[in-house]
Amino acid sequence: MPAVAERSLATMQREIAEHLRGVHARLAEEIRTYPTPIPRCDAQFNHLYEQQGRLARDLDRLEAEPPVRESIERFVASAPYTDDPAERDFRSRVRAALAALGK
């Protein structure tokens, strides 16, 4: 792989990690400020908690890997962590940047 493409992948991977850290912080804040008491059957809270766990696992894996195309493709293909339009926009930008690099 050419050095320019490697730098681009590394930059994209750093941007994804930064984005995921921001989403994680927002989910943590939403969980922290969730109205109490929280019943065990509260589907919305349980969903937030599960998304935060999935995000943390994905972020740990992303940060442990060297910058490779597959890790970026895995992020783009994964389900969003929130319903925030900014997350969909970010994923679209990453998808377009990845496509611009070619195979």
C-alpha angles and dihedrals in degrees: 000000000000116000091242091057091047091053090048091051091048091050092048091048091051090049091050091049091049090049092049092050088054093048089047091053091050092049091047090051092048090051092045092052096040110131114262146258093051114200117217090241095057099127095191094053092044090051092051091049093049092048091051091052093048091047092050091051092047092048092049091051093046093050092047094053127080113245103280131156093240094062091052092046089050090054093049092048095046123098115265116261094220140018090244112133089217089065092052090048092050091050090050091052092049091048090051093047090050091050090050089058090057123209 
